[in-house]
Amino acid sequence: MSLRLPRITAKELLAALHHDGWTSYRQRGSHLTLVHSAKPGAVVLPLHAGRIIKPKTLQTILDQAGLSADELRKLL
């Protein structure tokens, strides 16, 4: 159980969220909105090719998705 978040790109995070059941709902510019059939709310994911997602941004996305860092590692 590590406290550090993984250093991943938006493409890797998007694949992990799709494995968790999140689906693309809409996109405006470089931001993709995802929804889940069983979980409330939406997740907004910035899609900037090849760039690592900053730790605070990643933590906010995980909070929106209702996931922990360990659960994210299992989805990767």
WOZIJO-V81427 format. One record per backbone hydrogen bond with DSSP energy under -1.0 kcal/mol. NH is the residue of the N-H (numbers start at 1). CO is the residue of the C=O. If there is no record, write none. Layout:
BEGIN
NH|CO, NH|CO
END
This chain:
BEGIN
13|9, 14|10, 15|11, 16|12, 17|13, 18|14, 19|15, 20|16, 21|18, 22|17, 23|35, 25|33, 26|33, 28|31, 31|28, 32|45, 33|26, 34|43, 35|23, 43|34, 45|32, 47|30, 51|48, 53|8, 58|54, 59|55, 60|56, 61|57, 62|58, 63|59, 64|60, 65|61, 67|62, 72|68, 73|69, 74|70, 75|71, 76|72
END
